[in-house]
Structures are given as C-alpha cells and as structure tokens.
C-alpha cells in the first residue's frame, strides 16, 4: 500500500490547544490500525506543524481519512501538504515499492 508524507500546519495556538487531545486520540487509533506509521511535530519552526507518515490506497482515500481528524472538523489545519513517498532506503525500506532496494544496473 502506498505511503504518504502529510504535513498539517496549525498557526492558531489556542485552537490547537483546544483540540489536541482529540487529535492525539485519533492518531493513536490509526497507529493501532497500522494506517499511521509515524507521527510527530516539527521542531524549531516558526509555526506549529505536525508530520505523519500514512498508508492509504491512494490520495483520495487519504484525504477522506484526514477529514475524520478532529483538527480538520475544527478548522485547526490551515495548510495541508500530501506527498506520496517511497522509502527505498533505511528503516522504512520494507514498506517500499522496492523492498529489496533498487537495481543499481538500471541507474545512469
């Protein structure tokens, strides 16, 4: 199943504080289901940002899932970035479309 990097930007600190507990419960539920592979905040950014590594059949399915996040309903997400990602190397390589790495003979 494809992986996606998802960035949620939360510039309204008061709204973030009001909804963060419900959002964390939503994240924990989806981690337990295997939909969220990893989640956490950016560090040292001027605006609060959350990052998620998520599994979904495609981007439309992912967007439907994100729409169930309490942050979404409350309007706490001001900017949403979704990028499909293929982790060929490293600790998440087993989730790659090429779990055995890439064939170096095909590289220029």
N, CA, C and O of each residue as an XYZ file, in Angstrom:
432
protein
N       0.853     -1.178      0.000
C       0.000      0.000      0.000
C       0.896      1.237      0.000
O       1.877      1.284      0.743
N       0.579      2.226     -0.812
C       1.417      3.426     -0.895
C       1.548      4.154      0.440
O       0.656      4.113      1.287
N       2.683      4.816      0.597
C       2.938      5.655      1.766
C       2.861      7.117      1.353
O       3.162      7.482      0.217
N       2.451      7.937      2.303
C       2.344      9.374      2.077
C       2.959     10.124      3.246
O       2.834      9.717      4.400
N       3.630     11.233      2.925
C       4.058     12.191      3.932
C       2.975     13.250      3.995
O       2.536     13.765      2.967
N       2.548     13.570      5.202
C       1.470     14.534      5.393
C       1.943     15.588      6.385
O       2.413     15.269      7.477
N       1.809     16.853      5.982
C       2.142     17.958      6.890
C       0.875     18.733      7.197
O       0.141     19.134      6.294
N       0.626     18.940      8.488
C      -0.511     19.721      8.968
C       0.050     20.980      9.637
O       0.836     20.876     10.579
N      -0.337     22.150      9.169
C       0.159     23.408      9.742
C      -0.949     24.000     10.607
O      -2.101     24.106     10.189
N      -0.562     24.387     11.842
C      -1.520     24.872     12.845
C      -1.074     26.235     13.395
O      -0.436     26.284     14.447
N      -1.391     27.324     12.719
C      -0.930     28.627     13.204
C      -1.726     29.173     14.394
O      -1.232     30.047     15.106
N      -2.939     28.680     14.623
C      -3.783     29.175     15.714
C      -3.529     28.337     16.970
O      -4.102     27.261     17.142
N      -2.676     28.840     17.822
C      -2.249     28.108     19.024
C      -3.412     27.769     19.955
O      -3.460     26.670     20.507
N      -4.336     28.692     20.133
C      -5.463     28.444     21.042
C      -6.367     27.329     20.525
O      -6.808     26.480     21.301
N      -6.644     27.322     19.234
C      -7.453     26.234     18.660
C      -6.713     24.913     18.758
O      -7.308     23.877     19.053
N      -5.402     24.957     18.508
C      -4.596     23.735     18.627
C      -4.716     23.172     20.039
O      -4.953     21.975     20.203
N      -4.558     24.007     21.056
C      -4.649     23.556     22.453
C      -6.029     22.975     22.757
O      -6.135     21.993     23.491
N      -7.072     23.561     22.207
C      -8.434     23.123     22.468
C      -8.707     21.730     21.893
O      -9.487     20.966     22.462
N      -8.067     21.399     20.765
C      -8.384     20.159     20.061
C      -7.296     19.095     20.083
O      -7.501     18.003     19.554
N      -6.145     19.388     20.681
C      -5.009     18.461     20.563
C      -5.279     17.098     21.204
O      -4.829     16.082     20.675
N      -5.993     17.048     22.317
C      -6.271     15.747     22.942
C      -7.101     14.840     22.025
O      -6.820     13.647     21.907
N      -8.107     15.403     21.386
C      -8.931     14.621     20.466
C      -8.107     14.187     19.249
O      -8.254     13.069     18.757
N      -7.240     15.085     18.771
C      -6.367     14.747     17.639
C      -5.425     13.607     18.010
O      -5.241     12.679     17.222
N      -4.830     13.664     19.193
C      -3.909     12.606     19.624
C      -4.647     11.270     19.727
O      -4.096     10.238     19.343
N      -5.861     11.270     20.228
C      -6.650     10.024     20.286
C      -6.885      9.488     18.876
O      -6.813      8.280     18.653
N      -7.166     10.383     17.919
C      -7.356      9.986     16.524
C      -6.067      9.375     15.971
O      -6.103      8.341     15.303
N      -4.931     10.014     16.249
C      -3.633      9.494     15.792
C      -3.392      8.114     16.395
O      -3.040      7.184     15.670
N      -3.571      7.963     17.697
C      -3.322      6.680     18.355
C      -4.198      5.569     17.780
O      -3.735      4.442     17.606
N      -5.440      5.876     17.490
C      -6.349      4.895     16.891
C      -5.809      4.423     15.538
O      -5.838      3.230     15.235
N      -5.325      5.350     14.741
C      -4.847      4.993     13.402
C      -3.452      4.382     13.416
O      -3.090      3.655     12.491
N      -2.669      4.662     14.442
C      -1.400      3.946     14.623
C      -1.710      2.485     14.941
O      -1.089      1.580     14.384
N      -2.664      2.259     15.831
C      -3.041      0.894     16.208
C      -3.572      0.109     15.004
O      -3.388     -1.105     14.926
N      -4.224      0.794     14.073
C      -4.755      0.146     12.870
C      -3.681     -0.040     11.792
O      -3.920     -0.716     10.791
N      -2.507      0.554     11.989
C      -1.433      0.449     11.002
C      -1.532      1.454      9.870
O      -0.768      1.376      8.907
N      -2.448      2.386      9.966
C      -2.619      3.408      8.929
C      -1.560      4.503      9.084
O      -0.988      4.969      8.099
N      -1.310      4.902     10.315
C      -0.258      5.881     10.592
C       0.981      5.109     11.014
O       0.963      4.374     12.001
N       2.055      5.282     10.257
C       3.323      4.600     10.529
C       4.135      5.392     11.545
O       4.799      4.812     12.404
N       4.083      6.711     11.445
C       4.813      7.585     12.367
C       4.117      8.937     12.388
O       3.467      9.332     11.419
N       4.261      9.640     13.505
C       3.651     10.953     13.635
C       4.432     11.750     14.667
O       4.940     11.200     15.644
N       4.519     13.050     14.437
C       5.174     13.918     15.411
C       5.281     15.333     14.883
O       5.028     15.593     13.706
N       5.663     16.255     15.775
C       5.758     17.663     15.383
C       7.118     17.998     14.777
O       8.120     17.327     15.025
N       7.112     19.061     13.974
C       8.396     19.608     13.541
C       9.004     20.342     14.740
O       8.297     20.698     15.683
N      10.285     20.557     14.695
C      10.994     21.214     15.796
C      11.675     22.466     15.254
O      12.335     22.421     14.217
N      11.513     23.572     15.954
C      12.205     24.796     15.594
C      11.577     25.585     14.462
O      12.217     26.476     13.905
N      10.328     25.275     14.109
C       9.654     26.032     13.054
C       8.876     27.190     13.678
O       8.439     27.111     14.826
N       8.713     28.254     12.912
C       8.004     29.432     13.407
C       6.529     29.135     13.666
O       5.922     29.716     14.566
N       5.958     28.232     12.877
C       4.550     27.850     13.010
C       4.473     26.379     13.380
O       5.223     25.556     12.854
N       3.566     26.054     14.285
C       3.391     24.660     14.699
C       3.010     23.800     13.500
O       2.106     24.141     12.737
N       3.718     22.669     13.346
C       3.449     21.739     12.256
C       3.478     20.317     12.785
O       4.310     19.973     13.624
N       2.570     19.498     12.294
C       2.599     18.078     12.584
C       2.891     17.324     11.303
O       2.426     17.703     10.228
N       3.663     16.252     11.421
C       4.016     15.409     10.272
C       3.538     13.999     10.534
O       3.645     13.495     11.652
N       3.011     13.364      9.506
C       2.569     11.985      9.606
C       3.095     11.206      8.407
O       3.182     11.735      7.299
N       3.441      9.957      8.636
C       3.702      9.011      7.565
C       2.513      8.071      7.596
O       2.276      7.383      8.589
N       1.757      8.048      6.485
C       0.493      7.320      6.473
C       0.412      6.374      5.283
O       1.026      6.604      4.241
N      -0.359      5.307      5.459
C      -0.652      4.352      4.390
C      -2.077      4.586      3.907
O      -2.990      4.816      4.700
N      -2.247      4.521      2.591
C      -3.591      4.606      2.019
C      -3.533      4.076      0.596
O      -2.479      4.086     -0.039
N      -4.666      3.617      0.107
C      -4.732      3.083     -1.253
C      -4.364      4.147     -2.284
O      -3.707      3.857     -3.285
N      -4.794      5.381     -2.027
C      -4.453      6.499     -2.910
C      -4.722      7.800     -2.164
O      -5.189      7.786     -1.026
N      -4.423      8.928     -2.813
C      -4.552     10.213     -2.135
C      -5.992     10.555     -1.783
O      -6.238     11.175     -0.748
N      -6.935     10.171     -2.609
C      -8.335     10.492     -2.301
C      -8.802      9.762     -1.043
O      -9.528     10.329     -0.226
N      -8.390      8.517     -0.889
C      -8.716      7.765      0.327
C      -8.045      8.419      1.537
O      -8.646      8.527      2.606
N      -6.815      8.846      1.361
C      -6.095      9.516      2.447
C      -6.802     10.808      2.855
O      -6.947     11.089      4.044
N      -7.233     11.582      1.885
C      -7.939     12.838      2.193
C      -9.251     12.564      2.944
O      -9.618     13.314      3.848
N      -9.942     11.507      2.572
C     -11.165     11.135      3.295
C     -10.840     10.794      4.744
O     -11.590     11.155      5.651
N      -9.734     10.105      4.963
C      -9.332      9.755      6.324
C      -8.942     10.999      7.121
O      -9.337     11.145      8.278
N      -8.178     11.881      6.514
C      -7.771     13.107      7.211
C      -8.986     13.948      7.577
O      -8.977     14.650      8.588
N     -10.014     13.881      6.770
C     -11.243     14.630      7.065
C     -11.923     14.140      8.336
O     -12.805     14.825      8.855
N     -11.536     12.965      8.859
C     -12.099     12.464     10.120
C     -11.284     12.912     11.337
O     -11.687     12.672     12.476
N     -10.146     13.560     11.100
C      -9.313     14.089     12.195
C     -10.066     15.241     12.853
O     -10.525     16.139     12.147
N     -10.210     15.251     14.179
C     -10.884     16.362     14.851
C     -10.280     17.725     14.515
O     -10.996     18.726     14.506
N      -8.984     17.780     14.241
C      -8.370     19.045     13.825
C      -9.015     19.560     12.532
O      -9.197     20.766     12.367
N      -9.357     18.651     11.622
C      -9.941     19.055     10.342
C     -11.321     19.678     10.563
O     -11.601     20.775     10.080
N     -12.175     18.969     11.296
C     -13.529     19.479     11.558
C     -13.507     20.824     12.277
O     -14.359     21.678     12.033
N     -12.533     21.011     13.164
C     -12.449     22.239     13.951
C     -11.757     23.371     13.195
O     -11.696     24.497     13.690
N     -11.239     23.085     12.006
C     -10.566     24.120     11.232
C      -9.182     24.475     11.750
O      -8.677     25.565     11.481
N      -8.567     23.564     12.488
C      -7.252     23.817     13.079
C      -6.130     23.649     12.046
O      -5.035     24.178     12.235
N      -6.393     22.922     10.967
C      -5.388     22.720      9.919
C      -5.529     23.846      8.905
O      -6.513     23.908      8.167
N      -4.545     24.732      8.874
C      -4.608     25.843      7.932
C      -3.986     25.478      6.593
O      -4.418     25.964      5.547
N      -2.982     24.630      6.626
C      -2.307     24.238      5.394
C      -2.042     22.741      5.460
O      -1.508     22.239      6.450
N      -2.413     22.038      4.413
C      -2.250     20.590      4.341
C      -1.395     20.269      3.124
O      -1.689     20.706      2.011
N      -0.339     19.507      3.347
C       0.523     19.042      2.262
C       0.507     17.525      2.273
O       0.713     16.904      3.315
N       0.260     16.926      1.110
C       0.278     15.469      0.974
C       1.193     15.124     -0.190
O       1.026     15.629     -1.300
N       2.166     14.255      0.079
C       3.104     13.822     -0.953
C       3.246     12.309     -0.862
O       3.554     11.778      0.205
N       3.025     11.610     -1.974
C       3.287     10.174     -1.961
C       4.789      9.974     -1.869
O       5.559     10.710     -2.487
N       5.208      8.968     -1.091
C       6.617      8.781     -0.778
C       6.955      7.303     -0.875
O       6.148      6.442     -0.526
N       8.163      7.021     -1.355
C       8.618      5.640     -1.496
C       9.954      5.497     -0.772
O      10.990      5.847     -1.339
N       9.963      4.994      0.462
C      11.192      4.897      1.259
C      12.060      3.706      0.844
O      12.006      2.645      1.466
N      12.837      3.884     -0.183
C      13.629      2.783     -0.735
C      14.765      2.370      0.201
O      15.123      1.194      0.259
N      15.334      3.329      0.931
C      16.470      3.032      1.807
C      16.129      3.357      3.263
O      15.310      4.236      3.533
N      16.750      2.656      4.179
C      16.606      2.971      5.592
C      15.635      2.068      6.328
O      15.253      1.002      5.846
N      15.245      2.529      7.517
C      14.433      1.717      8.422
C      13.029      1.426      7.912
O      12.411      0.452      8.342
N      12.520      2.240      7.016
C      11.177      2.007      6.482
C      11.206      1.348      5.114
O      10.168      1.246      4.460
N      12.369      0.899      4.670
C      12.512      0.327      3.327
C      11.613     -0.887      3.104
O      11.230     -1.159      1.966
N      11.271     -1.619      4.153
C      10.396     -2.780      3.968
C       8.993     -2.365      3.532
O       8.212     -3.201      3.079
N       8.670     -1.079      3.667
C       7.372     -0.569      3.231
C       7.430     -0.010      1.814
O       6.428      0.488      1.300
N       8.579     -0.090      1.193
C       8.812      0.474     -0.131
C       8.154     -0.350     -1.227
O       7.789     -1.509     -1.031
N       8.015      0.278     -2.378
C       7.572     -0.461     -3.563
C       8.701     -1.361     -4.062
O       8.471     -2.265     -4.866
N       9.921     -1.112     -3.582
C      11.110     -1.921     -3.914
C      11.767     -2.386     -2.627
O      12.854     -1.914     -2.293
N      11.131     -3.308     -1.886
C      11.635     -3.680     -0.562
C      13.043     -4.276     -0.559
O      13.675     -4.370      0.493
N      13.531     -4.674     -1.719
C      14.888     -5.205     -1.797
C      15.875     -4.161     -2.301
O      16.988     -4.502     -2.703
N      15.476     -2.891     -2.281
C      16.329     -1.825     -2.790
C      16.139     -1.668     -4.285
O      15.244     -2.270     -4.878
N      16.972     -0.869     -4.874
C      16.866     -0.652     -6.308
C      17.967     -1.408     -7.043
O      19.046     -1.656     -6.505
N      17.674     -1.750     -8.238
C      18.646     -2.445     -9.091
C      19.618     -1.394     -9.620
O      19.259     -0.579    -10.469
N      20.845     -1.417     -9.115
C      21.839     -0.415     -9.497
C      22.175     -0.457    -10.985
O      22.669      0.526    -11.536
N      21.918     -1.561    -11.623
C      22.241     -1.670    -13.059
C      21.303     -0.793    -13.906
O      21.616     -0.516    -15.064
N      20.177     -0.356    -13.361
C      19.259      0.478    -14.124
C      19.559      1.968    -13.954
O      18.963      2.803    -14.634
N      20.473      2.300    -13.057
C      20.819      3.706    -12.838
C      21.794      4.193    -13.898
O      22.611      3.415    -14.391
N      21.720      5.466    -14.255
C      22.661      6.005    -15.260
C      24.090      5.997    -14.760
O      24.997      6.415    -15.479
